[in-house]
Amino acid sequence: MESVAGLNRRALERVRLSRDARFDGKIFVAVSSTHIYCRPICPSPTSRPKNVHYYATATEAAAAGYRPCLRCRPEAAPGSPAWLGTSAVVRRALRLIRDGALDDESVDELAERLGVGARHLTRLFARHVGASPIAIAQTRRLQFAKRLLDDTDLSITQIALAAGYGSVRRFNHCFLDVYGRAPRDLRKRRAVTRRADRVMLRLSYRPPFDWRHALDFLAARAIAGVEHVDADSYSRLVRVGESVASIRVTHAASHRCLELWVSDVEPGALFGIVDNAKRMFDVAADPGQTREALSVDAQLGALLRRWPGTRIIGAWDPFECAVRAAVEQPANAAAANPVLARITRVAGLRCPDIAPGLTHLFPTPDELLRASGRSLGLTTSRLATLHALARAVRDGSIDWRASADEVTTALAAVPGFGTWAAQYVALRALGEPDSFPLEDVALRRGLNEAAAPMSTLQLGRRSESWRPWRGYAAMLGWRAGEHSPRGR
């Protein structure tokens, strides 16, 4: 095919060469010289472009005469039958396991939640995924435990609990079975990074990383009481189940990593916090790939040479980001901050004793719906949009765990929300690298050298050559607009 998922041949080549996991399940790569098809994340050696063909589904590749790769198992890619299972049972099970379902319950209990028998669920996993639910959960746990052993001074008992093991004996047995060594033998000596109520984890990245821009971007959008940005760090309060924790992110340039400091949290919550932080600061990005793709545009090439470590700086919470988008609607970010601060003070949970300068949690959908419209100080139409958004999230019409396409479609259907806001949320809250809010006035201004911003249609045509990394072009456009005389 010459076009898959809206991407032309050039963009598909970029996806293949990047091996970016964010495109896993969205395209499939077939090689005519081997008659094998793969996922874009496959570690197999890169093939010659003339031998490569692209398909939207594994079924299409198989129908064209290709057989699945034994290394990356494309029949188990996200969105495939192996991922979806029968009536989406396997997809739901994998999502629940990823969220820790088997940390506190058995396979029987997981199967009951899914409405099937435990034996049938195990057969579905063996058929479609090639591993049992327990094996998948154990791999997830052990990989995270290994990181805690390397990066923290948590005790072995705390690490076992954080990784979802009910007992240290069981943890030691599984670790020894997989790594051939006991956890204590594998632990490295390091400087102390933990005190009684705080732990530090390192989030490694591929350099360069423009930390200054990350802080400036977040500072311009910080919600008073919920977030705080100073000269060296980003801090905020986060909701962890029924409790509240604080995080602080700093930059350790010499180690090529960000340092994530987490306070007042049970070890078992660390897994989700780390995943959120990695997405928010885009630490998995490969700057070389985006630079190669975007440099085809002279202006973007010049911006990348000026700011080589630009990342997609995300938002911690999808609902918080969606409320910002609904309030901001393509105007300017700073104008939305006082409104969001007022919403937080009126509807959010007050927790002033957690960390200096941090006093509130951003409201949940239920808390927002309970707040008085007059106290929020919003126009009737804006309040109606926020209430419609909150109800859609509360009722499950908007499911943040669904695919980005499903989420943006559901968001765009919210009265008063629109395409711009949906794309903004996909970019910042879901980390979609090709999301691009075309209607954004500041973005069009930043990417245009003339007196008047280009039209949405003009920018849309121009952006086709930037795919699948248009999200990075958006970050560069916003940044250019802020540094231009008109932006200031």
N, C-alpha and C positions, 0 to 999 in steps of 0.2 A: 504494500500500500504506500501511496505517496503522502497520505495524511492520516494520522491517528490521534484521537483525543484532541483535535484542533491544532496539532503540531505538524508543521511541514517537515520535509526530509531533513533540512539543515538542523532544525530544533531536535528532531529525533536522534540525529547523530550526536548532538551534544548530550542528550540524556544518556545514551549508551556509553559514551566515553567517560561520563562523570560517575557512573555507578551509584548515583544518588538514590538512597532508599526511599525518598519521598515520592518517587515515580514507580515504585514496585507495585505491580498489579494493574498499572494503567496502560502499559505497553508490553509487548513481547517481541523479542529479537530472534529472528530465524536466520540461519547461515546456510546458504545453498551448497557450499563445498562440503559440509559435514552432514547436512540434512537434519540438523538439531535446532530446536528453539529453546530460548533461555529467558529468564527474567533479566531486567536491566542491571540488577545487582550482582549478577553471576561473576565469580572470580576467574572464570576461564580466560585464556589469552584473547586479546582483542583481534577481531577478524578484519579483513580488508573490506572497506565500504562497499565495493562493487558486489560482494557476496552476501551482503546483509539486506534482509527484508523485515518489515515491521508489520505487526498485527495488533488489533485492539484486544483480542481475547486469545486464550490458549486454544480454544476450540477452533478458531479460524486458522491458527498455525498448524494444528493437527490435520484439519481438512485439506490444507495445502500440501500435505505429504511429509511434514516434519515430525520428528519424534522428540519427546521431552528430554531435556538435559538431566543427567543423573546427579550432577553436583548441586544445582540450584533448585531443582524440582519445581518447574514452573506450574505444574498442576496444583501446587499448594500455595500459589501467590495470593495476596489479598484480592478479594473479589472473584476468585476462581471457585469452582465447585468444592475444592478442598478447603477453601476458606469459608465459603457460604454454608456448606453442608446441606443436609436435607432440611428444607424449610428454614434455612438460616440458623439451624441449631448449632453447627460447629462454629460459625462466626460469632454467635453470642457466647458460646463457651470459651472461645479463645479470648474474647474481650473481657469476660469475667475473670479468667485466669490471670490475664495481664493486670487486672485491677486488684488481684490478690484473693480471689474467691477460694482457692484451695489452701490459703494460708491458715484459715480458721475453720474450714469445713471439709468434709470428705467428698469423694467422687459421687457417692450416693446422694448427698445433699445437693451437690451441684446439679446432678441429673434431675433431681426433683424440682429445682428451680426452673429448669429448662423444659419440664413437662415430659421427660423421657425416662426410660430405665437406665440404670448405671451400665449394664452390659451392652445395651444398644449404643449408648454414648461412647463407650470404649471401642466398639466395632466401627462406629463412624470415624473416630480419630485414626484408627489403624488403617482404614480404607482411604481416607482423604488426606490425612496429615502425615501418616507414617510413624507416629509416636503416640504414646498414651497421654491422657491428660496429666497424670502424675509426673511423667518424664518432662513434659513441657514446663510445668510449674517448677520442677526441681532445677531445670536449666536456668530459668529466670532468677530463682532464689540464689543459686550458687554464683552466678555472674555478678550479682549485686553484692553478695558477701565478699567476694574476692576484691571488689573495689573498696569496700569498707576496711578490709584488712590492710590494703596498701595505703589508703589515704587518711585513715583516722586512728585514734588511740582508744576507740571503743573497746570494751572488754569482749572476750570471745562469747560470753553469755549474751551481751547486748547485741552483738552482730548476729548471733543465731536468731534472736527475737526479731531484729530488723529485717532479716531475710525470710521470715515467715516460718521458722522452725519452732515447734512446741517444746523441744528439749535440746540441750547441748549435745547429748549423746547421739541423737539422730543427726544433728548437723555435722558433728565430727565424722560420723560413719559415711555420710553422703559425700562430704568434702574429700575424705581419704580415697573413696572409691573413684571419684572423677579426676582428682589432681595427683593422686599417688602420694600425698603428703598430708600431715595433719595441719589444721589451720595455724597452730602456734609455730610450726616449723616454717611455714611459708611467710609469716609476718616479717616485714622489714623493719629495721631500726630507723627511727625518724625523730625529728624534734617534736616536742609535745604540742599538739594543735587543739587540745580539748580541755575544757574545764567542766565542772560538775553539770552545768546546764547548757553547754554549747558544744557543737561539733563542726568541724570544717571538712568539706569535700572539694577536691580539685576537678574542674571541668576543663579538660584539655581541648585545644583547638589547633587548626592549621593556621600558621601566621600568614599575613599580618592580621591583626585585630585592632580596629580603631576604637579603643576604649573611650577616648575623649568624646567621640561622636555619640557612642551609646549613652553616655551620661547626659550629654547635652539634649539628645532626643527625648530621653525619659524625663529630664528636668522640665522641659517645656510642656510636658503633659502630666506631670505629677499631681495627684489628687491629695490636697492637704489633709493630714491626719492618717491617710492610708499608706502613702508613699513618702519617701524622703530621699533626695539626692544631694550629696555634698561633693567636695572637690575630688574625692577618691572612690566613692562607693554609692551603691543603690540599696535602699532598705525598704521594707514594707512588712505589714502584718498579713498573715495568711490563715485561712480557716483550715483546720485539720480535724475532720469529724466534728465533734462537739467542743473541741478546744481551740485555742488560738496560739499561734507561734509567730516568731519574727525571723526574717531572713536578712542577710546582708551579703552583697556580692562585691568583691574587690578584684583587682587585676594584679596578677603576678607575672609580669612580662618575662622575667628571667626563666620562669618555668613553662612559659607558653600555655598558661591556663588561667581560668578565672577561679577564684576561691569563694566557695559558697559556705557562709557561716549560718548555721541554723540553731536557734535557741528555743528552749522551752517546748521541746517536742519529743514524743516517744520514738524510740528507734524504728518502730514498725512503719512510721509515716515517712521515713526518709526517702524511700523508693520513689513515691509520687512527687515529692518536692524536687528531687534531682531531675526527674524527667521534665518537669515544668520549667525549671531553670535552664536546662539545655535548650529547650525549644525557644524560650523567651530571648536568649542571647545568641541563638543561631550558631552554637559552637560546632555543629557538624558540617558547616558549609566548607566548600573548597574554593577559596578566592581565585585560584588559578583558572578553574573552569568558568566561573562567571566573567572574569576579566577577558578571557579568550572569546566568549560569546558576545559580550556587550561592546567590545572594542570595534566591532564592525560599524558602529555608529560613531562618527567623529567626535560629537559632543560628549557622549558617554565615555568614550575612550579617554578624552581629556580629563573628565571628572574622576575616572578611576585612577589615572596617574596622579591626580591631586590627592585623592582619598582612597588609597589602595585597599584598606581593610574594612570597608563599609559592609555592615551586616544588616539582615532584616531584624530589627529590634521589635520584639513582640510585646504582648501584654500577658500578665500573669493569669487572669481569669477571663474566660470567654464571655460570660454575661456582663462583667464590668466593661469589657471592650465594646460589646454590642450597645450598651447604654451610652458609652462615649460616642459611638458612631451616630446613634439616634439624636443625641444632643448637638453634636458638632455639625453633622451634615455638610457637605464640602465647603466649610468656611475656614476659620483658622483655629488651630488646636488650642491656643491659649485662651480664646474666648469661651471655650467649653469648661475650662477648669473651675471657675467660681460656681458654675451651675452644678457640676459634679460634686464639689466640696459641700454645697448646701444639701444636695440629695443624701450625701453620706452622713452629715450631721443630723439630719431629720430622721432618716430611715435606718441607718447602719447601727450595728452593735458597738457601744462605747466600751473600750478596754484601755484605759489610760496608763495602766501600770506595767505594760509589757515591755516597751522600749521607749527611750527618749524621743519626743517629736512624733510618735506614732500613737494615735488615740482611738482610731475606729477601724472596723472592718467594713468593706463596701457591702451594701445591703444585698440580701438574697432576693430572688423574685417574690417570695412571700412577704418579706419585709417591705419591699417597695410597694406592693399592692395594698398593704395595710396603712401606709403613710397617707396623711391628709393631702389632697391636691393643692389646697391653699398654702399649706406650710412648705410645699416643695417649690412654690413660686414659678411654676411653669405655665405656658400658654395651654389653652384647652386642647389644641391639636397635638402639641408635643407630649402632654400628659397622656392622651389617648394612645399615642404610639408606644410610649414606655409601658403602659399597662397591657397593651396587646402583646408586646414583646415578653413581658414578665409572665403573662398567662401561657404563652406558647412554650416557654422554657419549662414552667412548672408542670404543664400538662403533658409534656413529652413531644409536642409537635416539632420542637427544635431539640434535637439530641446532639450534643456536642461530640459524642463518640462516633457519630455517623461519618460517612465520607464527606470531604469538603464540598463536593458538588451538591450533595443532599442538604447540607447545612446552608449553603448560600441560596439554594432554591427556597428553602423554608424561611430564611430571613427576608428574602426579597418579597415574600408573600405577606409579610407583616405590614398592615396599613401604615403608610407614612415612612417606611424604612427605605426601600429602594435599592437599586443595584449598586450604587456607590458604597453605601454603608455595608452591604453584604460582602463586597470585595475587600473592603477595609478590614472587616472582621476575619475573613479567610486569610488575609495576609498576616495580620498581627496576632490573632488569637489562635489560628490553626497552623500557622507557619507554612502556608502554601507558597512555594517559590515563584509560581507563575501568575499569582493573583495581581490584578492591576486595576486600581480605581480610576477609570478613564475620566469620570466626570469631575475629578478633583481640580479646582481652579489653581491652587498653589502648585500642584504637580505640573500642570500645563504651562504655568508661568516659568517654573524652574527649568523646563526642558525646551524653552523657546527663547531665541535671542532677539526676536522682533518686539515691537512695542506692545502688541496685543497677543494674548495667549492663543495658541492654535486651538482649533475646534476638536471636539471629541472624536469626530470621524477622522480628522487628520492625524491625531495622536494614535488612534487605533491602528491605522494603516502603517504608520511608522513603527509601532511597537511590535509588529509581527516578526520582524527580523531579530528581536531580542529574546524570543521564546526559546527555552522554557524558564528563563530567569528574569521575567519582567518585574518581579517583586523587588529585585535589587535595583532595577532601573527606577522604580518608584521611590526607593529610599534616596537614591542619588538626585532625583528630580526635586524632592522635598528639600534636600540639603542645599542644592543649588539655589532654589528659590529663597531660602532663608539667608543666603550669603549675597544675594543680588541686591542692588539699591532698592528695587521695587519691593523685594521681600522684607527688607529692614523697615 
